[in-house]
Amino acid sequence: MKKIIILLMILSLFTSGTKAQKSIRNKIHITVIDKKNGLPVENAEVTLTTIVEARDVYKEIRLTNTAGKCSFKINFSPSIQYYMQASKTGYLGFLEMDPVKISKHDAIISRDTPEKIFLYLTSDSLHQVEFYRNTEVRYEIPVLINLFKSGNFHGGIPLMHWNDIPQLLAVANDKALISSYPANPLSSSAMEAPLGLVALWLIESIRIAEGNRFILPWQKYPSLNPLILNINDPTGLENKNDNLEKAYKAYREWWEVVRDMDSMSGCRINPLKGTGIGWN
């Protein structure tokens, strides 16, 4: 009888140990800080996103107290992923040039995550604009075109200026297909495009960004992809080379009109107005 009792006790310990390996319940304490002044952020929304078996998504929201703190109970399991993010109206997520992770207002939660974590917002309304501006890369236009042609360009839209437009127009009727050009981070597809169309796309980007000191990188893209469509044929079945010719003619004529104007006035004139084509 004693042997049976001992055996049951061993089995019980083994079972509980196995369960502990499969699922560990823990409490994570979060503090949200305003990076601008180092003070805690009261009433910040901290959202815990739970993804079960890479399919079912659940969200739980807590508000921080006067000390900028809140907590969540988390049941760690191999089939569950956790992601946490802080936000508050009037605040931005804090960004930092870090080789591991740029955004500091969110975190992936795992078994190795400390019980106390800090998330950072900022009340500096220009923080993200200035952060991205400091990361912009500048290429001379001939160098940029060569990078496109050689397939060696990587990254987003580089720093460009109003006076770059003539050099971009010089290749804006080139029908050679390229696949290496600034990719819109919001686009889910990559596509080959004529070099000339990419050049016109960048001219339109310059027009959009001219004089707008609050613009963010993804707002500089005229469309998801460098694609011109006939407004009356949204299926896109028309001859794309015809559209390139029309767009090239429209931007060339636009530049002849605005080249001697101040850029703030010139950028307000839409080159494609009344042409029947548009960026898509």
N, C-alpha and C positions, 0 to 999 in steps of 0.2 A: 504493500500500500504506500509506504514511504517513497519507494522508487517511482511510483506513478505520480505522486504529488510533486516530486522533484522534477520529473520530466515535464509535467504541465507548466511548472514555474519557468523552466528553461525555454519552452516553446513560447510562453507568454512574453518573456523578455526579448526573444528573437523577433517575434511579430511586431512588438512595439518599436524595436530598433529599425526594422524594415520600413515601417510607416513613417518614422522620423526622417529616414533618408528620402522617402518619396515626397514628403510634404513638411515644410518647416514654417511655422507661423511666427511672424516677427512684427515689431512696431517700429515704424519709421517716423522720426520727428523732423519736420521741415521748418526752416527759418527763411523768410523772404526779406532781402535787404535791398534798399535803394542805393545803388552803387555811386550815385552822384554825391550823396551826403553821408553814406554809411549808416543811415537810420533804418530801423525795421519798418516794413510796409504793412499797415493795418488794413484789414478787409481785402487783401489780395486773394484772388481765386486760385487755389491750387487744385489742378485736375489730375486725378490718377486714372490712367487708361489701362484697362486690363484686357489682354488679348489671349483667348483660350484656344489652344490647338490651331493657332494661326487663322482662326475663322471668326469666332464670336467676340464682339467688342463690347466692353462695358465701361462706363465712365462714372466716377465718383468725385464730387467736388466738396472741398472744405474751404472756409474762409479763415484767414489768419486773424489772430487776436491782436491786442495792442502791442504785444511784443513781437509781432510778425510771425507767430508760430502756429502750427497745426500738426496733426499727426494722422497716420493711417495704419490700420492693421493689415498686414499682407501675408497671404498664405503662399509661400514659395513652392513651386512645383515645376518639374521639367517641361510640362506641357503649357505653362502659363508665362506670358511676358508682361512686363510692367513698364509704363512710361509716365513720367510726371512732368507737369508744366505749370509755371506760375504766370499770372496775368492780372492786370488791373487797368481800368479805363484811365487814360492820362499818363500811363507808363509804357515804356518800351522794353522788350527783352534786351538784356545787356549782352553785347558782343565783345569778344576779346580775341586778339590774334594769338591763337593757341594751336599748335600742331595736332593736338588730340581732339579738341572740340571747341568750335568758335562760340556757339550759343551757350550762355551761362544761366538762362532762365528755365532750362529743362534738363531732364536727366533720365537715363535708362536705369531702372532699378533691378538689381540682381541680388543673389545671396551674399555677394561680396560688398554690397553697398553698406557704408557705415550707418548706424542707427540714427545719427544726426547728420543731416545734409543741409547745405545752403543753396538757395536759388536767388539769382540776382536780376532785379529790374532796374530801370533808371527813369528818373523824372526829367532827364535831359531830352527835350523833344527833337534835338538835332543829332543825337548820338549815332543812330544807325546810318544816317546820311553821311556824316563825317567819317564813320568807320569805313564804309564802302568806298568813299572818295579817296581815302588814304591807301586803298588796296588796288586802285585802278592802274592798269599798265598802259604806257604810251608807246605806240609804234609810229615811225614815219610811214606814210601811206605806201610808198614803194616796197618797203620791208613787209608791211602787212599783206599786200597783194601777193608777194612771193611766198609768204607762209601759207596763204590760202592755196596757191597753185601747187606747192610741194606737199601739201597734206600735213604740214607740221604745226598748224595753228591749234592751240588748246586754250579754252577759257571762254569768258563772256565778252560782251562788247567792250572794247578798249576805250581809253580816253581819246576822244576826238573833238575837233574844233570846227567852227564855221568855215574857216579858211582851208579846211581839208576837202571841201566839196568839189572843187575843180579837178583834183587828182582822182577822186572817186568817179566823177563823171567821165573821165578819160577812158575808163574800162567798163563803163556802164552798159555797153552794147555787146560785150564779150559773151558768147554763148557757150563757152567751154564749161563743162560740168565739174563742180568741185563738191567735196563732202566735208572739208575741213574749214569751218567758219564758226562765228559765235553762236553757240547753241542756247536757245531760250530754255531756261530751267523749268518753265511751266509746260513745255511741250513733251508729249509722251512718245514722239516719233522723230527719227532723224531721216533726212532725205537729201539726195543730191540736188543741187541747184546751179543754174548758170552763174558764172562769176559776175556777170553784169547785173543780174538780179540782186545778188548779195550786196554789190556796191550801191545800188539804189536803196536797198533795205537799210544800209548804214547811213546813207544821206538822210533818209526819213527819220532815222534814230537821232541824228544830229539836230534835225528840225524840231523833233519832239522835246529834246533835252535842253535846247538853247535857252539860256536865261533862267532855267528852272533849278534853283539851288537845292530844292527839297526832293528831287527825283531819286528814286531807288533803282538799283541795277536792273531788276526785272521790268520796271516801268519804261525802260529805254527801248524795249523791243516793239516794233510797229505791229507785229503779229506773232503767232506761235512759230511760224516757219516763214522763210523768204518765199512767199507765194502770192502772185497777183492773179485775181480772178475777175472775170467779167461779171458785173453786178447782176446782169440779166441772165446769166448762166451759172448759178451757184453749184451745179454738178461738177464744174471744172473740166468739162469735156472739150472745151474750145482749144484752139491751137495756142499753146503756151508761149511759143516764140512770137506770135502776133502780139500777145499781151506784153511781152518784154519790149518789143518795138514801140508799142503805144506808151508804155511807162517811161522808156528812155526819152522819147520825144517830149513827153509832158514835163519831166524833170529838167531837161535841157532848156526848154522854153521858160520854165519857172525860174531857173537860175539866171537867165538873161534879164528877167524882170527884176529880181531881188538882189543881184550881185552888188549893185551900187547903193542899196538901201542899208540902213542899220539892221543888224541881225535880229533884233527884237521885233522889228516890223516885218522883216522878210519871213521869219519863222511862222508867222500867223497866217500866211497865205498857203493854202493847201494845193500842192502841185497836181493832184489827181481830181480836183473838183471839176465836175462836168465831163469827165473823160469816159465814164461808164465802167471803169475798172477800179479796183481797190485792193488793199492788202488783206489777206485772209489768214 
